[in-house]
Amino acid sequence: MLLAERNSVSIDYRVSDMDTIDYPGQSFDALALIYAHFPADVRREYHQKLSSYLKKGGALILEAFAKEHTKNQQVNPDAGGPRDINALYDLAETQADFEGYEYKEALTAVIELSEGSHHLGKADVIRIFAIKK
């Protein structure tokens, strides 16, 4: 919030759950899903719901643990991420959830986490940057 104040930017945020969240369609310029892991049985529905709030020309930014991350969790209990492989992401499935986008970047990467005591070490993630058509 301090950075926003120093740059004369206002931030309006709300905390909600996916079952009750409701915004007008096409009301946001950007959608950032950073390690937003949803149960597999509702993930596609949630992604499509969130996508409906994004304006045409709006940016989708997504980073999440990939299914391949389970090997890191076996070696390093502090690697973090959901332990249920069904809650981890597959790049092709995630792109299918967000149809109607121009993908500027969509990849699986191996990164090094250093984000507190429970997110340390090697991690397999998917990264997406896309523009809604």
N, CA, C and O atoms as CSV, one atom per row, in Angstrom:
chain,resi,resn,atom,element,x,y,z
A,1,MET,N,N,0.827,-1.189,0.000
A,1,MET,CA,C,0.000,0.000,0.000
A,1,MET,C,C,0.877,1.262,0.000
A,1,MET,O,O,0.512,2.265,-0.612
A,2,LEU,N,N,2.006,1.217,0.668
A,2,LEU,CA,C,2.882,2.386,0.695
A,2,LEU,C,C,3.414,2.724,-0.693
A,2,LEU,O,O,3.489,3.896,-1.061
A,3,LEU,N,N,3.777,1.716,-1.454
A,3,LEU,CA,C,4.257,1.947,-2.813
A,3,LEU,C,C,3.161,2.600,-3.657
A,3,LEU,O,O,3.437,3.504,-4.446
A,4,ALA,N,N,1.936,2.146,-3.491
A,4,ALA,CA,C,0.817,2.742,-4.224
A,4,ALA,C,C,0.640,4.208,-3.833
A,4,ALA,O,O,0.445,5.062,-4.698
A,5,GLU,N,N,0.708,4.498,-2.546
A,5,GLU,CA,C,0.568,5.882,-2.091
A,5,GLU,C,C,1.675,6.770,-2.657
A,5,GLU,O,O,1.410,7.883,-3.111
A,6,ARG,N,N,2.911,6.278,-2.630
A,6,ARG,CA,C,4.041,7.066,-3.148
A,6,ARG,C,C,3.880,7.364,-4.630
A,6,ARG,O,O,4.398,8.368,-5.118
A,7,ASN,N,N,3.167,6.505,-5.351
A,7,ASN,CA,C,2.974,6.687,-6.789
A,7,ASN,C,C,1.583,7.187,-7.143
A,7,ASN,O,O,1.177,7.136,-8.304
A,8,SER,N,N,0.862,7.664,-6.156
A,8,SER,CA,C,-0.487,8.219,-6.339
A,8,SER,C,C,-1.413,7.251,-7.059
A,8,SER,O,O,-2.165,7.638,-7.953
A,9,VAL,N,N,-1.348,5.989,-6.657
A,9,VAL,CA,C,-2.201,4.948,-7.220
A,9,VAL,C,C,-3.124,4.451,-6.115
A,9,VAL,O,O,-2.684,4.201,-4.992
A,10,SER,N,N,-4.391,4.310,-6.438
A,10,SER,CA,C,-5.309,3.762,-5.443
A,10,SER,C,C,-5.537,2.285,-5.740
A,10,SER,O,O,-5.587,1.861,-6.895
A,11,ILE,N,N,-5.672,1.530,-4.686
A,11,ILE,CA,C,-5.913,0.097,-4.807
A,11,ILE,C,C,-7.211,-0.215,-4.090
A,11,ILE,O,O,-7.391,0.128,-2.922
A,12,ASP,N,N,-8.102,-0.863,-4.797
A,12,ASP,CA,C,-9.369,-1.299,-4.227
A,12,ASP,C,C,-9.362,-2.821,-4.255
A,12,ASP,O,O,-9.398,-3.416,-5.332
A,13,TYR,N,N,-9.315,-3.452,-3.107
A,13,TYR,CA,C,-9.315,-4.908,-3.068
A,13,TYR,C,C,-10.362,-5.396,-2.077
A,13,TYR,O,O,-10.720,-4.715,-1.116
A,14,ARG,N,N,-10.827,-6.585,-2.349
A,14,ARG,CA,C,-11.821,-7.220,-1.498
A,14,ARG,C,C,-11.421,-8.671,-1.303
A,14,ARG,O,O,-10.842,-9.297,-2.192
A,15,VAL,N,N,-11.734,-9.188,-0.142
A,15,VAL,CA,C,-11.491,-10.599,0.131
A,15,VAL,C,C,-12.836,-11.311,0.025
A,15,VAL,O,O,-13.822,-10.907,0.641
A,16,SER,N,N,-12.854,-12.374,-0.767
A,16,SER,CA,C,-14.093,-13.100,-0.999
A,16,SER,C,C,-13.763,-14.542,-1.311
A,16,SER,O,O,-12.600,-14.891,-1.516
A,17,ASP,N,N,-14.781,-15.378,-1.347
A,17,ASP,CA,C,-14.558,-16.743,-1.822
A,17,ASP,C,C,-15.206,-16.879,-3.196
A,17,ASP,O,O,-16.066,-16.081,-3.571
A,18,MET,N,N,-14.791,-17.879,-3.926
A,18,MET,CA,C,-15.222,-18.027,-5.314
A,18,MET,C,C,-16.718,-18.293,-5.471
A,18,MET,O,O,-17.290,-17.996,-6.520
A,19,ASP,N,N,-17.342,-18.837,-4.465
A,19,ASP,CA,C,-18.773,-19.121,-4.585
A,19,ASP,C,C,-19.633,-17.867,-4.487
A,19,ASP,O,O,-20.751,-17.844,-5.003
A,20,THR,N,N,-19.121,-16.816,-3.827
A,20,THR,CA,C,-19.932,-15.616,-3.650
A,20,THR,C,C,-19.386,-14.392,-4.384
A,20,THR,O,O,-20.061,-13.365,-4.444
A,21,ILE,N,N,-18.192,-14.482,-4.936
A,21,ILE,CA,C,-17.615,-13.337,-5.640
A,21,ILE,C,C,-18.484,-13.004,-6.864
A,21,ILE,O,O,-18.937,-13.894,-7.584
A,22,ASP,N,N,-18.700,-11.703,-7.077
A,22,ASP,CA,C,-19.536,-11.300,-8.201
A,22,ASP,C,C,-19.187,-9.867,-8.596
A,22,ASP,O,O,-19.333,-8.933,-7.806
A,23,TYR,N,N,-18.734,-9.719,-9.808
A,23,TYR,CA,C,-18.417,-8.411,-10.372
A,23,TYR,C,C,-19.107,-8.291,-11.720
A,23,TYR,O,O,-19.465,-9.302,-12.325
A,24,PRO,N,N,-19.297,-7.071,-12.197
A,24,PRO,CA,C,-19.832,-6.920,-13.557
A,24,PRO,C,C,-18.859,-7.524,-14.562
A,24,PRO,O,O,-17.645,-7.467,-14.370
A,25,GLY,N,N,-19.392,-8.099,-15.625
A,25,GLY,CA,C,-18.549,-8.668,-16.673
A,25,GLY,C,C,-17.655,-7.621,-17.295
A,25,GLY,O,O,-18.035,-6.456,-17.419
A,26,GLN,N,N,-16.470,-8.039,-17.682
A,26,GLN,CA,C,-15.489,-7.191,-18.349
A,26,GLN,C,C,-15.229,-5.888,-17.590
A,26,GLN,O,O,-15.249,-4.806,-18.176
A,27,SER,N,N,-14.987,-6.000,-16.283
A,27,SER,CA,C,-14.771,-4.796,-15.485
A,27,SER,C,C,-13.323,-4.586,-15.044
A,27,SER,O,O,-13.012,-3.558,-14.441
A,28,PHE,N,N,-12.419,-5.549,-15.335
A,28,PHE,CA,C,-11.037,-5.415,-14.881
A,28,PHE,C,C,-10.064,-5.369,-16.055
A,28,PHE,O,O,-10.287,-5.992,-17.093
A,29,ASP,N,N,-8.992,-4.625,-15.871
A,29,ASP,CA,C,-7.936,-4.519,-16.875
A,29,ASP,C,C,-6.922,-5.647,-16.754
A,29,ASP,O,O,-6.236,-5.971,-17.723
A,30,ALA,N,N,-6.821,-6.248,-15.574
A,30,ALA,CA,C,-5.839,-7.315,-15.358
A,30,ALA,C,C,-6.395,-8.322,-14.362
A,30,ALA,O,O,-7.174,-7.989,-13.469
A,31,LEU,N,N,-5.970,-9.556,-14.546
A,31,LEU,CA,C,-6.324,-10.653,-13.651
A,31,LEU,C,C,-5.024,-11.368,-13.309
A,31,LEU,O,O,-4.362,-11.916,-14.191
A,32,ALA,N,N,-4.659,-11.365,-12.038
A,32,ALA,CA,C,-3.433,-12.025,-11.591
A,32,ALA,C,C,-3.799,-13.167,-10.661
A,32,ALA,O,O,-4.407,-12.960,-9.611
A,33,LEU,N,N,-3.424,-14.369,-11.057
A,33,LEU,CA,C,-3.647,-15.559,-10.234
A,33,LEU,C,C,-2.269,-16.099,-9.866
A,33,LEU,O,O,-1.629,-16.799,-10.650
A,34,ILE,N,N,-1.839,-15.769,-8.688
A,34,ILE,CA,C,-0.496,-16.131,-8.227
A,34,ILE,C,C,-0.648,-17.207,-7.158
A,34,ILE,O,O,-1.048,-16.931,-6.028
A,35,TYR,N,N,-0.321,-18.430,-7.538
A,35,TYR,CA,C,-0.451,-19.611,-6.678
A,35,TYR,C,C,-1.876,-19.743,-6.141
A,35,TYR,O,O,-2.088,-20.062,-4.971
A,36,ALA,N,N,-2.841,-19.493,-7.015
A,36,ALA,CA,C,-4.262,-19.657,-6.692
A,36,ALA,C,C,-4.665,-21.060,-7.137
A,36,ALA,O,O,-5.123,-21.263,-8.262
A,37,HIS,N,N,-4.487,-22.012,-6.243
A,37,HIS,CA,C,-4.768,-23.416,-6.561
A,37,HIS,C,C,-6.184,-23.755,-6.110
A,37,HIS,O,O,-6.526,-23.635,-4.933
A,38,PHE,N,N,-6.994,-24.178,-7.068
A,38,PHE,CA,C,-8.379,-24.544,-6.794
A,38,PHE,C,C,-8.529,-26.053,-6.911
A,38,PHE,O,O,-7.747,-26.703,-7.605
A,39,PRO,N,N,-9.533,-26.618,-6.233
A,39,PRO,CA,C,-9.785,-28.059,-6.396
A,39,PRO,C,C,-10.047,-28.381,-7.867
A,39,PRO,O,O,-10.691,-27.609,-8.576
A,40,ALA,N,N,-9.545,-29.518,-8.312
A,40,ALA,CA,C,-9.629,-29.905,-9.726
A,40,ALA,C,C,-11.058,-29.926,-10.248
A,40,ALA,O,O,-11.290,-29.591,-11.410
A,41,ASP,N,N,-12.017,-30.312,-9.415
A,41,ASP,CA,C,-13.397,-30.446,-9.902
A,41,ASP,C,C,-14.090,-29.104,-10.163
A,41,ASP,O,O,-15.132,-29.072,-10.817
A,42,VAL,N,N,-13.527,-27.998,-9.663
A,42,VAL,CA,C,-14.135,-26.678,-9.897
A,42,VAL,C,C,-13.169,-25.688,-10.562
A,42,VAL,O,O,-13.551,-24.559,-10.870
A,43,ARG,N,N,-11.938,-26.105,-10.779
A,43,ARG,CA,C,-10.922,-25.184,-11.302
A,43,ARG,C,C,-11.345,-24.541,-12.624
A,43,ARG,O,O,-11.285,-23.318,-12.754
A,44,ARG,N,N,-11.765,-25.327,-13.593
A,44,ARG,CA,C,-12.144,-24.767,-14.897
A,44,ARG,C,C,-13.300,-23.770,-14.746
A,44,ARG,O,O,-13.278,-22.691,-15.337
A,45,GLU,N,N,-14.291,-24.137,-13.963
A,45,GLU,CA,C,-15.428,-23.238,-13.716
A,45,GLU,C,C,-14.955,-21.924,-13.083
A,45,GLU,O,O,-15.395,-20.849,-13.491
A,46,TYR,N,N,-14.070,-22.005,-12.097
A,46,TYR,CA,C,-13.555,-20.802,-11.431
A,46,TYR,C,C,-12.729,-19.961,-12.402
A,46,TYR,O,O,-12.863,-18.737,-12.433
A,47,HIS,N,N,-11.876,-20.610,-13.193
A,47,HIS,CA,C,-11.073,-19.858,-14.155
A,47,HIS,C,C,-11.962,-19.126,-15.148
A,47,HIS,O,O,-11.701,-17.967,-15.468
A,48,GLN,N,N,-12.997,-19.777,-15.636
A,48,GLN,CA,C,-13.894,-19.138,-16.599
A,48,GLN,C,C,-14.685,-18.003,-15.948
A,48,GLN,O,O,-14.937,-16.976,-16.578
A,49,LYS,N,N,-15.070,-18.190,-14.699
A,49,LYS,CA,C,-15.775,-17.127,-13.983
A,49,LYS,C,C,-14.872,-15.905,-13.838
A,49,LYS,O,O,-15.289,-14.781,-14.117
A,50,LEU,N,N,-13.642,-16.130,-13.404
A,50,LEU,CA,C,-12.703,-15.013,-13.250
A,50,LEU,C,C,-12.398,-14.366,-14.595
A,50,LEU,O,O,-12.300,-13.142,-14.681
A,51,SER,N,N,-12.249,-15.162,-15.633
A,51,SER,CA,C,-11.982,-14.643,-16.961
A,51,SER,C,C,-13.106,-13.736,-17.451
A,51,SER,O,O,-12.854,-12.778,-18.181
A,52,SER,N,N,-14.339,-14.028,-17.058
A,52,SER,CA,C,-15.479,-13.209,-17.498
A,52,SER,C,C,-15.410,-11.785,-16.954
A,52,SER,O,O,-16.046,-10.886,-17.504
A,53,TYR,N,N,-14.653,-11.569,-15.893
A,53,TYR,CA,C,-14.504,-10.233,-15.310
A,53,TYR,C,C,-13.437,-9.404,-16.019
A,53,TYR,O,O,-13.337,-8.200,-15.785
A,54,LEU,N,N,-12.646,-10.028,-16.876
A,54,LEU,CA,C,-11.545,-9.349,-17.546
A,54,LEU,C,C,-12.015,-8.725,-18.862
A,54,LEU,O,O,-12.688,-9.371,-19.665
A,55,LYS,N,N,-11.651,-7.468,-19.065
A,55,LYS,CA,C,-11.995,-6.759,-20.299
A,55,LYS,C,C,-11.244,-7.347,-21.482
A,55,LYS,O,O,-10.177,-7.937,-21.312
A,56,LYS,N,N,-11.796,-7.188,-22.676
A,56,LYS,CA,C,-11.051,-7.516,-23.894
A,56,LYS,C,C,-9.826,-6.610,-23.924
A,56,LYS,O,O,-9.922,-5.410,-23.666
A,57,GLY,N,N,-8.686,-7.192,-24.238
A,57,GLY,CA,C,-7.436,-6.448,-24.199
A,57,GLY,C,C,-6.784,-6.466,-22.829
A,57,GLY,O,O,-5.681,-5.949,-22.651
A,58,GLY,N,N,-7.470,-7.065,-21.857
A,58,GLY,CA,C,-6.939,-7.157,-20.502
A,58,GLY,C,C,-5.887,-8.247,-20.377
A,58,GLY,O,O,-5.843,-9.179,-21.179
A,59,ALA,N,N,-5.048,-8.119,-19.369
A,59,ALA,CA,C,-3.922,-9.033,-19.172
A,59,ALA,C,C,-4.239,-10.109,-18.136
A,59,ALA,O,O,-4.777,-9.827,-17.065
A,60,LEU,N,N,-3.894,-11.338,-18.481
A,60,LEU,CA,C,-3.944,-12.474,-17.569
A,60,LEU,C,C,-2.515,-12.806,-17.169
A,60,LEU,O,O,-1.659,-13.050,-18.019
A,61,ILE,N,N,-2.271,-12.810,-15.873
A,61,ILE,CA,C,-0.963,-13.175,-15.329
A,61,ILE,C,C,-1.204,-14.335,-14.378
A,61,ILE,O,O,-1.989,-14.215,-13.438
A,62,LEU,N,N,-0.543,-15.446,-14.613
A,62,LEU,CA,C,-0.774,-16.633,-13.793
A,62,LEU,C,C,0.556,-17.324,-13.515
A,62,LEU,O,O,1.360,-17.544,-14.420
A,63,GLU,N,N,0.768,-17.660,-12.255
A,63,GLU,CA,C,1.881,-18.523,-11.880
A,63,GLU,C,C,1.359,-19.489,-10.834
A,63,GLU,O,O,0.710,-19.089,-9.868
A,64,ALA,N,N,1.649,-20.769,-11.039
A,64,ALA,CA,C,1.156,-21.807,-10.130
A,64,ALA,C,C,2.094,-23.004,-10.174
A,64,ALA,O,O,2.849,-23.185,-11.129
A,65,PHE,N,N,2.035,-23.810,-9.135
A,65,PHE,CA,C,2.843,-25.027,-9.107
A,65,PHE,C,C,2.355,-25.990,-10.181
A,65,PHE,O,O,1.155,-26.216,-10.337
A,66,ALA,N,N,3.308,-26.552,-10.916
A,66,ALA,CA,C,3.018,-27.521,-11.972
A,66,ALA,C,C,2.940,-28.929,-11.385
A,66,ALA,O,O,3.463,-29.196,-10.303
A,67,LYS,N,N,2.283,-29.816,-12.115
A,67,LYS,CA,C,2.173,-31.213,-11.680
A,67,LYS,C,C,3.552,-31.835,-11.439
A,67,LYS,O,O,3.706,-32.683,-10.560
A,68,GLU,N,N,4.542,-31.418,-12.210
A,68,GLU,CA,C,5.898,-31.939,-12.058
A,68,GLU,C,C,6.511,-31.583,-10.698
A,68,GLU,O,O,7.530,-32.152,-10.305
A,69,HIS,N,N,5.897,-30.656,-9.993
A,69,HIS,CA,C,6.425,-30.192,-8.702
A,69,HIS,C,C,6.417,-31.285,-7.632
A,69,HIS,O,O,7.122,-31.168,-6.630
A,70,THR,N,N,5.637,-32.336,-7.830
A,70,THR,CA,C,5.571,-33.399,-6.815
A,70,THR,C,C,6.944,-34.014,-6.557
A,70,THR,O,O,7.222,-34.431,-5.433
A,71,LYS,N,N,7.802,-34.081,-7.564
A,71,LYS,CA,C,9.141,-34.660,-7.349
A,71,LYS,C,C,9.963,-33.778,-6.408
A,71,LYS,O,O,10.768,-34.292,-5.631
A,72,ASN,N,N,9.773,-32.471,-6.464
A,72,ASN,CA,C,10.471,-31.561,-5.549
A,72,ASN,C,C,9.960,-31.735,-4.121
A,72,ASN,O,O,10.738,-31.696,-3.167
A,73,GLN,N,N,8.656,-31.926,-3.979
A,73,GLN,CA,C,8.064,-32.119,-2.659
A,73,GLN,C,C,8.563,-33.407,-1.999
A,73,GLN,O,O,8.724,-33.458,-0.780
A,74,GLN,N,N,8.806,-34.443,-2.801
A,74,GLN,CA,C,9.300,-35.709,-2.252
A,74,GLN,C,C,10.715,-35.553,-1.702
A,74,GLN,O,O,11.052,-36.149,-0.679
A,75,VAL,N,N,11.532,-34.766,-2.366
A,75,VAL,CA,C,12.920,-34.564,-1.956
A,75,VAL,C,C,13.025,-33.513,-0.852
A,75,VAL,O,O,13.858,-33.628,0.047
A,76,ASN,N,N,12.175,-32.491,-0.929
A,76,ASN,CA,C,12.261,-31.353,-0.014
A,76,ASN,C,C,10.882,-31.047,0.562
A,76,ASN,O,O,10.043,-30.478,-0.135
A,77,PRO,N,N,10.631,-31.412,1.816
A,77,PRO,CA,C,9.311,-31.149,2.403
A,77,PRO,C,C,8.975,-29.662,2.527
A,77,PRO,O,O,7.815,-29.311,2.742
A,78,ASP,N,N,9.978,-28.782,2.395
A,78,ASP,CA,C,9.739,-27.341,2.485
A,78,ASP,C,C,9.543,-26.688,1.118
A,78,ASP,O,O,9.534,-25.462,1.014
A,79,ALA,N,N,9.387,-27.501,0.069
A,79,ALA,CA,C,9.218,-26.954,-1.281
A,79,ALA,C,C,7.879,-26.239,-1.449
A,79,ALA,O,O,7.737,-25.406,-2.344
A,80,GLY,N,N,6.902,-26.548,-0.608
A,80,GLY,CA,C,5.617,-25.872,-0.657
A,80,GLY,C,C,4.695,-26.424,-1.734
A,80,GLY,O,O,5.025,-27.377,-2.441
A,81,GLY,N,N,3.550,-25.805,-1.833
A,81,GLY,CA,C,2.565,-26.195,-2.827
A,81,GLY,C,C,1.616,-27.262,-2.329
A,81,GLY,O,O,1.901,-27.962,-1.357
A,82,PRO,N,N,0.476,-27.381,-3.008
A,82,PRO,CA,C,-0.504,-28.405,-2.637
A,82,PRO,C,C,0.112,-29.801,-2.738
A,82,PRO,O,O,0.901,-30.072,-3.643
A,83,ARG,N,N,-0.245,-30.666,-1.825
A,83,ARG,CA,C,0.262,-32.052,-1.832
A,83,ARG,C,C,-0.586,-32.961,-2.717
A,83,ARG,O,O,-0.161,-34.061,-3.071
A,84,ASP,N,N,-1.766,-32.506,-3.069
A,84,ASP,CA,C,-2.663,-33.262,-3.939
A,84,ASP,C,C,-2.308,-32.940,-5.392
A,84,ASP,O,O,-2.460,-31.800,-5.830
A,85,ILE,N,N,-1.838,-33.937,-6.134
A,85,ILE,CA,C,-1.421,-33.697,-7.521
A,85,ILE,C,C,-2.561,-33.124,-8.366
A,85,ILE,O,O,-2.308,-32.416,-9.340
A,86,ASN,N,N,-3.802,-33.419,-8.006
A,86,ASN,CA,C,-4.944,-32.889,-8.756
A,86,ASN,C,C,-5.134,-31.388,-8.567
A,86,ASN,O,O,-5.823,-30.744,-9.358
A,87,ALA,N,N,-4.524,-30.828,-7.521
A,87,ALA,CA,C,-4.590,-29.388,-7.294
A,87,ALA,C,C,-3.452,-28.650,-7.993
A,87,ALA,O,O,-3.432,-27.419,-8.031
A,88,LEU,N,N,-2.504,-29.410,-8.547
A,88,LEU,CA,C,-1.394,-28.806,-9.281
A,88,LEU,C,C,-1.803,-28.600,-10.736
A,88,LEU,O,O,-2.773,-29.194,-11.205
A,89,TYR,N,N,-1.063,-27.762,-11.441
A,89,TYR,CA,C,-1.477,-27.328,-12.765
A,89,TYR,C,C,-0.724,-28.013,-13.896
A,89,TYR,O,O,0.448,-28.366,-13.770
A,90,ASP,N,N,-1.425,-28.186,-14.989
A,90,ASP,CA,C,-0.882,-28.654,-16.256
A,90,ASP,C,C,-1.033,-27.490,-17.237
A,90,ASP,O,O,-2.100,-26.882,-17.322
A,91,LEU,N,N,0.023,-27.185,-17.967
A,91,LEU,CA,C,0.008,-26.016,-18.846
A,91,LEU,C,C,-1.100,-26.089,-19.889
A,91,LEU,O,O,-1.852,-25.129,-20.055
A,92,ALA,N,N,-1.212,-27.205,-20.591
A,92,ALA,CA,C,-2.220,-27.322,-21.650
A,92,ALA,C,C,-3.636,-27.227,-21.075
A,92,ALA,O,O,-4.497,-26.572,-21.663
A,93,GLU,N,N,-3.882,-27.868,-19.944
A,93,GLU,CA,C,-5.215,-27.795,-19.313
A,93,GLU,C,C,-5.536,-26.363,-18.906
A,93,GLU,O,O,-6.665,-25.903,-19.075
A,94,THR,N,N,-4.556,-25.667,-18.376
A,94,THR,CA,C,-4.783,-24.286,-17.929
A,94,THR,C,C,-5.059,-23.376,-19.110
A,94,THR,O,O,-5.931,-22.511,-19.033
A,95,GLN,N,N,-4.330,-23.557,-20.199
A,95,GLN,CA,C,-4.603,-22.758,-21.392
A,95,GLN,C,C,-6.008,-23.049,-21.924
A,95,GLN,O,O,-6.682,-22.143,-22.415
A,96,ALA,N,N,-6.450,-24.292,-21.831
A,96,ALA,CA,C,-7.809,-24.641,-22.270
A,96,ALA,C,C,-8.860,-23.972,-21.384
A,96,ALA,O,O,-9.953,-23.651,-21.850
A,97,ASP,N,N,-8.531,-23.763,-20.114
A,97,ASP,CA,C,-9.455,-23.067,-19.207
A,97,ASP,C,C,-9.652,-21.620,-19.632
A,97,ASP,O,O,-10.725,-21.048,-19.443
A,98,PHE,N,N,-8.612,-21.037,-20.205
A,98,PHE,CA,C,-8.643,-19.632,-20.614
A,98,PHE,C,C,-8.626,-19.548,-22.137
A,98,PHE,O,O,-7.626,-19.161,-22.742
A,99,GLU,N,N,-9.750,-19.916,-22.740
A,99,GLU,CA,C,-9.887,-19.836,-24.195
A,99,GLU,C,C,-10.097,-18.382,-24.607
A,99,GLU,O,O,-10.623,-17.579,-23.836
A,100,GLY,N,N,-9.687,-18.055,-25.813
A,100,GLY,CA,C,-9.907,-16.707,-26.314
A,100,GLY,C,C,-8.845,-15.719,-25.859
A,100,GLY,O,O,-9.119,-14.529,-25.701
A,101,TYR,N,N,-7.638,-16.212,-25.652
A,101,TYR,CA,C,-6.517,-15.368,-25.248
A,101,TYR,C,C,-5.397,-15.488,-26.270
A,101,TYR,O,O,-5.229,-16.524,-26.914
A,102,GLU,N,N,-4.645,-14.422,-26.404
A,102,GLU,CA,C,-3.401,-14.469,-27.162
A,102,GLU,C,C,-2.288,-14.671,-26.141
A,102,GLU,O,O,-2.032,-13.802,-25.307
A,103,TYR,N,N,-1.637,-15.809,-26.213
A,103,TYR,CA,C,-0.608,-16.153,-25.236
A,103,TYR,C,C,0.725,-15.545,-25.640
A,103,TYR,O,O,1.318,-15.928,-26.648
A,104,LYS,N,N,1.182,-14.599,-24.847
A,104,LYS,CA,C,2.489,-13.965,-25.064
A,104,LYS,C,C,3.584,-14.828,-24.455
A,104,LYS,O,O,4.695,-14.906,-24.979
A,105,GLU,N,N,3.255,-15.477,-23.336
A,105,GLU,CA,C,4.173,-16.405,-22.669
A,105,GLU,C,C,3.330,-17.481,-22.015
A,105,GLU,O,O,2.353,-17.184,-21.328
A,106,ALA,N,N,3.702,-18.710,-22.226
A,106,ALA,CA,C,3.033,-19.852,-21.593
A,106,ALA,C,C,4.068,-20.956,-21.513
A,106,ALA,O,O,4.409,-21.571,-22.523
A,107,LEU,N,N,4.567,-21.207,-20.313
A,107,LEU,CA,C,5.664,-22.159,-20.190
A,107,LEU,C,C,5.689,-22.818,-18.815
A,107,LEU,O,O,5.074,-22.355,-17.855
A,108,THR,N,N,6.422,-23.909,-18.771
A,108,THR,CA,C,6.748,-24.559,-17.508
A,108,THR,C,C,8.191,-24.210,-17.211
A,108,THR,O,O,9.047,-24.295,-18.091
A,109,ALA,N,N,8.468,-23.819,-15.977
A,109,ALA,CA,C,9.817,-23.399,-15.602
A,109,ALA,C,C,10.205,-24.035,-14.279
A,109,ALA,O,O,9.354,-24.401,-13.469
A,110,VAL,N,N,11.500,-24.158,-14.081
A,110,VAL,CA,C,12.037,-24.579,-12.788
A,110,VAL,C,C,12.644,-23.327,-12.162
A,110,VAL,O,O,13.513,-22.677,-12.744
A,111,ILE,N,N,12.164,-23.009,-10.963
A,111,ILE,CA,C,12.634,-21.806,-10.274
A,111,ILE,C,C,13.134,-22.182,-8.885
A,111,ILE,O,O,12.948,-23.310,-8.429
A,112,GLU,N,N,13.760,-21.241,-8.232
A,112,GLU,CA,C,14.238,-21.424,-6.866
A,112,GLU,C,C,13.410,-20.512,-5.963
A,112,GLU,O,O,13.435,-19.290,-6.112
A,113,LEU,N,N,12.678,-21.113,-5.030
A,113,LEU,CA,C,11.838,-20.343,-4.109
A,113,LEU,C,C,12.606,-20.001,-2.834
A,113,LEU,O,O,13.395,-20.803,-2.334
A,114,SER,N,N,12.366,-18.814,-2.327
A,114,SER,CA,C,12.878,-18.392,-1.031
A,114,SER,C,C,11.841,-17.456,-0.435
A,114,SER,O,O,12.055,-16.250,-0.317
A,115,GLU,N,N,10.705,-18.051,-0.061
A,115,GLU,CA,C,9.548,-17.257,0.375
A,115,GLU,C,C,9.041,-17.774,1.710
A,115,GLU,O,O,7.917,-18.269,1.799
A,116,GLY,N,N,9.849,-17.665,2.738
A,116,GLY,CA,C,9.447,-18.137,4.056
A,116,GLY,C,C,9.856,-19.580,4.276
A,116,GLY,O,O,10.406,-20.224,3.383
A,117,SER,N,N,9.590,-20.076,5.450
A,117,SER,CA,C,10.088,-21.393,5.841
A,117,SER,C,C,9.398,-22.556,5.135
A,117,SER,O,O,9.903,-23.678,5.179
A,118,HIS,N,N,8.263,-22.323,4.489
A,118,HIS,CA,C,7.550,-23.427,3.841
A,118,HIS,C,C,7.527,-23.333,2.313
A,118,HIS,O,O,6.808,-24.081,1.652
A,119,HIS,N,N,8.304,-22.426,1.766
A,119,HIS,CA,C,8.421,-22.292,0.307
A,119,HIS,C,C,9.878,-22.037,-0.035
A,119,HIS,O,O,10.261,-20.951,-0.470
A,120,LEU,N,N,10.674,-23.075,0.175
A,120,LEU,CA,C,12.117,-22.982,-0.042
A,120,LEU,C,C,12.579,-24.051,-1.014
A,120,LEU,O,O,12.163,-25.207,-0.933
A,121,GLY,N,N,13.437,-23.653,-1.928
A,121,GLY,CA,C,14.066,-24.635,-2.798
A,121,GLY,C,C,13.468,-24.670,-4.190
A,121,GLY,O,O,12.711,-23.789,-4.600
A,122,LYS,N,N,13.839,-25.723,-4.898
A,122,LYS,CA,C,13.456,-25.904,-6.296
A,122,LYS,C,C,11.943,-26.113,-6.421
A,122,LYS,O,O,11.328,-26.818,-5.621
A,123,ALA,N,N,11.360,-25.479,-7.448
A,123,ALA,CA,C,9.926,-25.614,-7.701
A,123,ALA,C,C,9.666,-25.632,-9.203
A,123,ALA,O,O,10.264,-24.861,-9.954
A,124,ASP,N,N,8.778,-26.507,-9.629
A,124,ASP,CA,C,8.309,-26.516,-11.009
A,124,ASP,C,C,7.013,-25.719,-11.041
A,124,ASP,O,O,6.085,-26.002,-10.283
A,125,VAL,N,N,6.951,-24.725,-11.916
A,125,VAL,CA,C,5.783,-23.853,-12.001
A,125,VAL,C,C,5.366,-23.694,-13.455
A,125,VAL,O,O,6.140,-23.955,-14.376
A,126,ILE,N,N,4.131,-23.261,-13.637
A,126,ILE,CA,C,3.719,-22.792,-14.956
A,126,ILE,C,C,3.572,-21.279,-14.854
A,126,ILE,O,O,3.175,-20.735,-13.823
A,127,ARG,N,N,3.905,-20.623,-15.956
A,127,ARG,CA,C,3.799,-19.171,-16.026
A,127,ARG,C,C,3.059,-18.815,-17.304
A,127,ARG,O,O,3.358,-19.315,-18.388
A,128,ILE,N,N,2.097,-17.946,-17.139
A,128,ILE,CA,C,1.307,-17.501,-18.293
A,128,ILE,C,C,1.174,-15.979,-18.243
A,128,ILE,O,O,0.885,-15.390,-17.202
A,129,PHE,N,N,1.392,-15.373,-19.397
A,129,PHE,CA,C,1.033,-13.976,-19.620
A,129,PHE,C,C,0.272,-13.967,-20.932
A,129,PHE,O,O,0.803,-14.358,-21.972
A,130,ALA,N,N,-0.971,-13.519,-20.880
A,130,ALA,CA,C,-1.828,-13.570,-22.066
A,130,ALA,C,C,-2.741,-12.349,-22.094
A,130,ALA,O,O,-3.031,-11.739,-21.064
A,131,ILE,N,N,-3.182,-12.014,-23.293
A,131,ILE,CA,C,-4.094,-10.883,-23.510
A,131,ILE,C,C,-5.428,-11.443,-23.999
A,131,ILE,O,O,-5.473,-12.259,-24.919
A,132,LYS,N,N,-6.512,-10.992,-23.369
A,132,LYS,CA,C,-7.847,-11.471,-23.750
A,132,LYS,C,C,-8.249,-10.845,-25.070
A,132,LYS,O,O,-8.174,-9.630,-25.253
A,133,LYS,N,N,-8.684,-11.712,-25.998
A,133,LYS,CA,C,-9.125,-11.238,-27.328
A,133,LYS,C,C,-10.545,-10.717,-27.266
A,133,LYS,O,O,-11.087,-10.278,-28.280
